[in-house]
Amino acid sequence: TPEARVMMSGDARVRVVVYNRPVDMRKSFQGLRALTKNALNEDPLSGHWFVFINKRGNYLKLLYWSRGGFCLWCKRLEQGLFARDRDREITVMDTLRLHLLIEGIAISDITKRKRFSLKNDATSEVHRV
């Protein structure tokens, strides 16, 4: 949907933190906020995106803070599972990899080639001569 595309167009500076342990999907804002703080050791107000997946692997919730309130985005697959790294408790990725995860593209099969980038692209200062 157009609304989902706008929401999911995340800034390149946004970190996506995936909690790979199974999560009870009855949890809503407060329960996921507590998991973010206690299990992920992250600040839920940071603006970064926190992803939780249920035990079966077919339901995903994404929690983030935006302009004065928490937002919660959910997706339940009718067929198939979300791929996650069961060997790690936490996986950190960028928004592009999150899109791939949501679309069912195995992240482990992807190799990201090295590209030039300025250190802290969005916050780099222009030096005047």
N, C-alpha and C positions, 0 to 999 in steps of 0.2 A: 504494500500500500504506500501511497505517497507520504503519509504521516510517518510510517516506520522508517522510510529512507531518510527523511529529514532528521529524525531522532538518532539514527544510526550513522550519521555522517561524521562522527567524532573528529575532534581536533587531533593532529599528529602528536601533540604533547600529552594526550590522554594515555595513561597506563591502564591496561586491562588486566585485572588480577582474577585468575580462575582458581576457585577452591575445588580441588579434585576429589575431596571426600564426599560421599553421598549426603545430601541435605534433604530434610523433611520439607516438602514444598507447601506445607500448610503455613510455614513461616511467611510473614509479610514484612512490612517496613521495619518494625522494631526488632523482630527476631533476626532478620538479615543484617541489620545495622549492628546488632550485638555480635554476630558471627564475624563481621568485617573487623570490628575492633578487637575481639578476643582471640579468634582463631587465625585471622590473617595478620594481626598486629598492624592494621592500617587505620588511617583516619577516615571515617566514612564521609566526612565533610570536605575531603580533599578535591572533589571533582573527578577523581578517577572512577573507573567502572569496575564493579565487583560482580563476578559471575558465579552462580551456584547451579549445580546439576543434581537431579534426584538419583536415587539408587538404581533405578532401571536404566537411566541414561536417556530418557526420551522427553524430559521436561527441563527447561532452562529458565532461570530468572537472572536479570541484570539489575543491579541497584546502583544508583548514582545520585549525587547531590547537584541540584541546579537551581540557581536563583531563589533561594529561600525555602526550598523544600526537597524532599526525597522523591525520586522518580523510580518506578519499578516497571520493567519491561519483561514480558514472559513469552515463551514459545513452547508449545507442546507438539511433538512430532507424532503424526498419525502412523508413520512407518519409519523404521530405522532408529538409530541412536546417535547422540552427540559423542564425538571422539574426545577422550580426555586422557591425560597421562596419569595412569593409576599408580605409577612408581613414585610420583612426586605429590606432596601435599598441596603445593601451590605452583601455578604456572603464570608467568607474567608475559604478556604479549601486547602487540599494538592493535589498533582498531581494524586494520586490514586482516590480520589473522583471526580476529573475532568474527568478521564477516565470513571468512572461509569456514570456520568452525560451525557457524549457524547454517551455512549452506551445505554442509556435509562433506567438505573437501578435507581430506586427511592432512593435517598440518605437518605431521612427521615426514611426509613424502615431499615436502617443499624445501628447496634450498634458496635462500635469499642471497643474491649476489651483492658483493660490496659496491657501494656507490659513494661518491663524494658528497659530503654534507658539511656545512659550517657547524662548528660546535655550538650547541643550543641555538639552532636556526631562528626560532621565534623570538629569542631574547638577545640576540647578538646586537651590539651597538655599532653605529656607523662612526668611524674615526675621521675627524676632519684634519686636513693638512694645513 
